[in-house]
Amino acid sequence: MRLRYPAALTIASLSAATCAWGAEPAAKPDAGRAPQVVTQVCAGCHGADGNSAIAVNPNLARQIPEYIAKQLANFKSGERANAVMTGMAATLSPEDMVSIGAYYWNQTPKPGVAANKDLVLLGESIYRGGIGRTAVPACSGCHSPDGAGIPKQYPRLAGQHAEYSVAQLKAWRSGERANDPNKMMRMIAAKMSDREIQAVAEFIAGLR
């Protein structure tokens, strides 16, 4: 298997970004080992192709590789708390983490569908325009209009399971999850109601 990168995602930039995000020390992806690690550690919950069949487990196909590597490092260090993922990440080396990120970056995401159509219009309004009365910024400003994310900076959201997105936004809001640089997501989620969180999650699920 050959891992492919656009110009903005060279091995050098991937390693540098991993350090900048506070993850494990800089490492290079191992294209030969990546499928084995994914099969042993990741595929059961996230799918071999990164399209999770279980709504509480996130889709990883085409996810920003630096983001995956950072989350794995945070799970291993305890900076991000999750009993299952802490156990899974415990044996991973920095090279494994970067390799997993590179592997899933090269997988094709399947289109998602919003289940609650009544909330989609509100979700689109929040995603594209924010919430003016509470100064919540538009999601598209960081995660891009099509939800693809911005390499080395912000993760992909398009097609993500609504259940997972809701859980993460509520975790940001409560402070249960606190591994966001500059507390950005915690400050945003703190201003959102349950209905607004559900709405934007539904829109994200169908975004493509």
N, C-alpha and C positions, 0 to 999 in steps of 0.2 A: 504494500500500500504506500502511495506517495502522498504526503501532506502538501496541500497547495495553499499559498498565501498571496493575497494582493500586495501591492507595493507597500501599503501602510502597515502590514503585518509580517515583517521579516522576523527571523529568529532573533536578531539583535534587538529590534524594538520590542518584541514580546518579552524578552528577558529583562530589559530595562524597565518596562512598565510593571512587571511583576514586583520588582524591588520598590518602585515608586509607590505602589499601592500597599506596601507594608506586608507583602507575602513572604514566602520562603526565599532564600538567596537565589540569585539569577541562575537559571538552568536552561538547557536546550531540550526541545521535545525529541523523543525517541520514536520515530515512525514505526519501527519494527516491534517495539514493545507495547505501544499504545493499545492496539486491539486486544491484547491479552489482559492488560490491566482493566480496560473497560469491561470486558467479559466477566472478569472475576469480581470486580468491585462495583461497577456502575449499572450494568445492563439490566439487572433484576428489577430495579426501581425506575430507571430513566429510559430504558430501551437501548438496544445496541445501536440504533440509528438516532438516538436522542429524542425520540418522540414518545413520551411517557403515556402509558395506557391508564395510569392511576392519577386522578385529578389532584391529589394532595402532593404529588411528586412533580417537580417542575420539568417542563420540556427543556432540553439542552441543545437540540440541533440548531446550529448556526449561532450559538451564543458566543459573545465576545470571549476569546480564549483567556485573556488576562483576567477577566472577571471570574471565570471558573477557577483558575489557579488561585486567585486571592481567596475565594470562598472556601476552597479546600484547605488552604493554609490556616484560615481563621477557624474552621471547624477543628483542625488538629490542635491548634494552640488554645482553644477554648474561648477565643474572642467572640465567636458566634456559637451559641449554645444549641445543640440538637443531639440527643443521645445516640440516635442511629448514625447520623453523619459523623459524629466525633469518633465512633468506633470504626467506621469505614475509612476515615482519613488517617487514622492512627498509624497505619503501616506504610502510608504513601511517602515517597521521597519527593523533594522538590522537582526532580526530573519527571516523576510520575504525574504530578499535578499539572505541570506545563504540557506534558504529552496528552493528558486527558482533555485539557482545554483545546489543544490543536486538533485532536481527533474529532471532537464534537463540532468544532468550527466548520469542518468539512462535510458535515451531514446535512441532508436536506430536510427542512422543517415541513410538516404537514399543515395545511390550513386549518385554523381553529374556527369554532362557531360559537356565537353568543347564545346562551340558553335563555336568558331573560330579556326578551326583545323590548319590554316596556322601559327598561333602564338604559338602553343603548344610546338614545339621543342625549340624555343627561351625561352619560359617560363620555360621549364624543365631545360635548361642550367643555367638559373638564379637561380632557386630554389635549384638546387643541387650543383652548382659551383660558384654562385655569378657572379659579373661583374668585371673582373680583372682591366680593364683600369680606372674604377672610384672607385675601392676599395669597392664595394658593397659586403657584405658577403653573403654566401649561406643561403637561408631561412631555409634549412633543419637543419642547425646548432642549431637553437633555437626551431624550430617548429617540429623537427624530420623528418626523411626521408619519412615517410608515412603520414605526416601532422597531426598526432594525438596530437601534442603539448607535453609539459612537465608539469605534474602536479605541481601546486603552482608557476610556473615560466612563461610559455609561452602558449598562447591559441592554441586551435585546429584550423587548417585551411582547412583540407581535405574536399572537397565537398562544400565549401562555394560558394555562388553565385558570379560569376565574377563581376557583377555590383556593389555589395556591397564591394568587395575587392578593386576594382578600386577607388570607392568613398573614402574609408578609407585611401588608400595610397596617394591619392591626398590631402586629408585633413591633413595627417601627413606632406606632402611636403610643403603645404602652411602655416602650423602652426595653421590652424583652429582647428585641434585636437592636444592637447598638454598634454594628461594625461599619457604619456609613461614614465616609470622610466628612469632616466639618459638621456632623450631625444634620446633614441636609435632609435626608429622608425622614428623620425623626421630627424635624420642625414642620415639614410639609404635612405628614400624616396626622400630627397633633391637631391640625386645623380642619380635619375632614370628619364628617359624620359617617355612621355606618352605611347609610344609604348612598352617600357620595363615593365611599370606598367600593361598595358593591357595583355601583354604576360604572365607574371607570374600569373595574376589573372585567365586567361584561364586555365593554367596548374593546378592551385589549385582547380578549379571547378571540374576537372575530376580526381583529385587525390583520391585514396582510398587504 
